[in-house]
Amino acid sequence: MNRRESLQVMATGMAAMFFGGRQLVANAASKKMVVYKSPTCGCCGAWVKHVRAAGYDVETIDVDDVTPYKKKYGVPLELSSCHTGVIDGYAIEGHVPADLIGRLLREKPKNVKALAVPGMPIGSPGMEAGGRKDAYDVLLIDNKGKSSVYAKR
């Protein structure tokens, strides 16, 4: 751990003690996300900007093939998109709106492994070019790989 990281840990701990909250520490931890993406995909970069603007600390890892990460984190290929994020043990597949990531982290549903926006719907975060907005579903994927609609946009 470097000096900066040590200071961040100390500041978070002191704030938690001062504000009397484990919730503050939990919220700080749940804002860290790793995103696996292609180095040449512009919409992936635009989505990362969207989640960063919502307050998430995002580490991007450019890979030639995202498929192994989808498999590793339990995203069925038929529900896949162009990038895969991971936060607090949940996969975030594709152009999921940041507010729904926050909802997932607050609710912490059991037996769930991912949120997904299959494909690349026009008008979803990172796909806003042109002003058109298509309707799309944000899917919840359970531990058995079955999906259900979590939200409609």
C-alpha positions as CSV (number, residue, x, y, z in Angstrom):
1,M,0.0,0.0,0.0
2,N,1.5,3.4,-1.0
3,R,1.3,6.6,1.0
4,R,-1.8,7.9,-0.9
5,E,-3.7,4.7,-0.4
6,S,-2.8,4.7,3.3
7,L,-4.1,8.2,3.7
8,Q,-7.3,7.3,1.9
9,V,-7.9,4.3,4.2
10,M,-7.2,6.4,7.3
11,A,-9.5,9.2,6.1
12,T,-12.3,6.8,5.4
13,G,-11.9,5.1,8.7
14,M,-11.9,8.4,10.6
15,A,-14.9,9.7,8.7
16,A,-16.8,6.4,9.5
17,M,-16.0,6.8,13.2
18,F,-17.0,10.5,13.2
19,F,-20.2,9.9,11.4
20,G,-20.9,6.7,13.2
21,G,-21.4,4.7,10.1
22,R,-20.4,1.5,8.6
23,Q,-22.6,2.6,5.7
24,L,-20.0,5.3,4.8
25,V,-17.3,2.7,4.6
26,A,-19.6,0.3,2.6
27,N,-20.5,3.1,0.2
28,A,-16.8,4.0,-0.4
29,A,-15.9,0.3,-1.1
30,S,-18.8,-0.2,-3.4
31,K,-17.7,2.6,-5.7
32,K,-14.7,0.7,-7.1
33,M,-15.3,-1.0,-10.5
34,V,-13.0,-2.8,-12.9
35,V,-14.1,-2.7,-16.6
36,Y,-12.7,-5.1,-19.2
37,K,-13.0,-3.6,-22.7
38,S,-11.5,-3.4,-26.2
39,P,-8.9,-0.7,-26.6
40,T,-10.6,0.4,-29.8
41,C,-14.2,0.7,-28.7
42,G,-15.4,4.3,-28.4
43,C,-18.7,3.5,-26.8
44,C,-17.0,1.6,-24.0
45,G,-15.0,4.7,-23.2
46,A,-18.1,6.8,-23.3
47,W,-19.9,4.4,-20.9
48,V,-16.9,4.6,-18.5
49,K,-17.1,8.4,-18.6
50,H,-20.8,8.0,-17.7
51,V,-20.2,5.9,-14.6
52,R,-17.2,8.0,-13.5
53,A,-19.5,11.1,-13.7
54,A,-21.8,9.2,-11.3
55,G,-19.0,8.9,-8.8
56,Y,-17.6,5.5,-9.5
57,D,-13.9,4.9,-9.4
58,V,-13.3,2.9,-12.5
59,E,-10.2,1.0,-13.5
60,T,-10.2,0.0,-17.2
61,I,-8.4,-3.0,-18.5
62,D,-8.0,-3.2,-22.3
63,V,-8.1,-6.7,-23.6
64,D,-8.2,-8.2,-27.1
65,D,-11.1,-10.6,-26.2
66,V,-13.7,-9.8,-23.5
67,T,-15.4,-13.2,-23.8
68,P,-13.3,-15.0,-21.1
69,Y,-14.3,-12.3,-18.6
70,K,-18.0,-12.7,-19.5
71,K,-17.7,-16.4,-18.9
72,K,-15.7,-15.9,-15.7
73,Y,-18.4,-13.6,-14.2
74,G,-21.4,-15.6,-15.4
75,V,-22.7,-13.5,-18.2
76,P,-24.5,-15.7,-20.8
77,L,-23.1,-14.9,-24.3
78,E,-26.6,-14.3,-25.6
79,L,-27.0,-11.5,-23.1
80,S,-23.6,-10.0,-23.8
81,S,-22.4,-6.6,-25.0
82,C,-19.1,-5.0,-25.7
83,H,-17.6,-4.6,-22.2
84,T,-17.9,-6.2,-18.8
85,G,-17.5,-4.5,-15.5
86,V,-17.2,-6.0,-12.0
87,I,-18.2,-4.2,-8.8
88,D,-18.8,-5.8,-5.3
89,G,-18.9,-9.2,-6.9
90,Y,-21.6,-8.3,-9.5
91,A,-20.9,-8.2,-13.2
92,I,-22.2,-5.2,-15.1
93,E,-22.6,-6.1,-18.7
94,G,-22.8,-3.5,-21.4
95,H,-24.4,-0.1,-21.3
96,V,-26.1,-0.3,-17.9
97,P,-27.2,3.1,-16.5
98,A,-25.2,4.2,-13.4
99,D,-28.4,4.8,-11.4
100,L,-29.3,1.2,-11.8
101,I,-25.8,0.1,-10.7
102,G,-26.4,2.1,-7.5
103,R,-29.8,0.5,-7.0
104,L,-28.3,-2.9,-7.4
105,L,-25.6,-2.1,-4.8
106,R,-28.1,-0.7,-2.4
107,E,-30.6,-3.7,-2.7
108,K,-27.8,-6.4,-2.8
109,P,-30.2,-9.0,-4.2
110,K,-29.2,-12.6,-3.3
111,N,-28.6,-15.3,-5.9
112,V,-27.8,-12.6,-8.5
113,K,-24.6,-12.3,-10.4
114,A,-25.1,-9.6,-13.0
115,L,-27.0,-6.7,-14.5
116,A,-26.9,-6.6,-18.3
117,V,-28.0,-4.5,-21.3
118,P,-27.6,-7.0,-24.1
119,G,-26.3,-5.6,-27.4
120,M,-25.7,-1.8,-27.8
121,P,-29.1,0.0,-27.7
122,I,-29.1,3.4,-29.2
123,G,-29.6,6.0,-26.5
124,S,-28.2,3.9,-23.7
125,P,-25.3,5.4,-21.7
126,G,-22.3,5.6,-24.1
127,M,-24.5,5.2,-27.1
128,E,-26.2,8.6,-27.2
129,A,-24.9,9.9,-30.5
130,G,-27.5,11.0,-33.0
131,G,-30.2,12.0,-30.5
132,R,-32.3,8.8,-31.1
133,K,-33.3,6.8,-28.0
134,D,-34.5,3.2,-28.4
135,A,-36.4,1.4,-25.7
136,Y,-34.4,-1.3,-23.9
137,D,-34.5,-3.6,-20.9
138,V,-31.9,-3.9,-18.2
139,L,-31.8,-7.5,-17.1
140,L,-31.0,-9.1,-13.8
141,I,-29.1,-12.4,-14.2
142,D,-29.4,-14.9,-11.4
143,N,-26.8,-17.5,-10.3
144,K,-28.3,-20.1,-12.7
145,G,-28.0,-17.8,-15.7
146,K,-31.7,-17.0,-16.0
147,S,-32.6,-13.4,-16.6
148,S,-35.5,-11.1,-15.7
149,V,-36.3,-7.5,-16.4
150,Y,-34.8,-5.3,-13.7
151,A,-35.8,-2.0,-15.4
152,K,-37.1,-0.6,-18.6
153,R,-35.6,2.4,-20.3
